[in-house]
C-alpha cells in the first residue's frame, strides 16, 4: 500500500513538472489574430501575453473606432490563446494523471 502511495506521489510530481514545462513552452507559442479588414493585428502567446499590436494609420484618426477594434481583436486573440492553452494543459494532465478514485473528471 505504501509503495503504491509513493508511486502515485512520484507520478503527480512528474505530471506537475510536465505542466510547468508545457506552460514555459506556451510562452513561445505565438498566435496571430487580426480584425476582419486587417486594420489591426495582434500577436499573443498561448499564455495570453500580448507580444505585439499593429495598427493601421486610418484607425489612429478615429479614437472610438480604434478602441472598438482593440477590444474585439484582443478578446478574439485571448479566446484563441485560452483554447490552445487549455487543450495543451489538458493533454499533459490527462497523460500524467495516476488513477486516483474520484479524479475521473480529468479524463
N, C-alpha and C positions, 0 to 999 in steps of 0.2 A: 504493500500500500504506500509506504513512504517513498519507495523508488518511483512509483507512478507520479506522486506529487512532485518529486524533483524533476522528472522528465517533463511534466506539464509546465513547471516554472521555467525550465530552460527553453521550451518551445515558445512560451509567452515572451521571454526576453528576446529570443530570435525574431519573433514577429514584430516586437517593438522596434528593434534595430532596423528591420526592413521598412517599417513605416517611416522612421526617421530618414533613412536613405532615400526613400521614394519622395518624401517632402523636399529634400535637398535637390533631387533630380528635377522635380516640378518647377523649381526656381529657374531652370534652364530651358523649360518648355515654353516657347513663345507663341502666342496666338494673336492673329490679326483680325480686327473687326473694323468694318467701315460703314458709314452711312450709305443709304441706298444709292445716292448720287456721287459717292466717293469724295464729298467735300470735306469730310472729316474721317480720319482713321486713327485707330488706337492699337498699340501693341501692349499686351498684358501677359504676365507669366501665368502658368497654371496654378500658382499660389495666390493669384489675384493681386499682384503688384503691377502697377502701371509702369511700363518702361518708356513709352513714347506716345506723343499725340501730334498728329499732323493736321493743321487747319488751313483750309483754302482761304486765300485773301478775301474772297467775296463774303465769307462768314464774318470776317473781322469788322466789316462795315455795319453789321446788324447784330447788336449785342443779344437781343432776345432770341433771335434765330440761333445764334451760336450756343446760347445756354441750352436751348431745346435739343440741339444736335448733340451736345456734350452729354446731357442726361440720357438720351436714347441710346447713343452709341456706347457709352461707358456701361450702362446697365446690360446691354447685349453682350459686351465683352466679359463682364463679371459673371454673367449667367453661363456663358460658354466655358470660361475658366473653371467655374464651380463644377460643371458637369464632368470635365476632364479630371479635375482634382478628385471628386468623389468616386469616379469609376476606377481610377488608379489605386486609390487607398482601399477601396472595397476589394479589389482584386488581391492586393497584398494581404489584407486582413483575412480574407477567405482562405488563402493558401497557407497562412501561418497559424490559423487558429487550431488549437488542440480540441478534441471533443470534450467539451465541458457541458454537463447537463444544464439545460436552461439557456444555453448560448446559441441555440439553433437559429435564432433570428439573424445571425451574421452570415448564414449560408445562402 
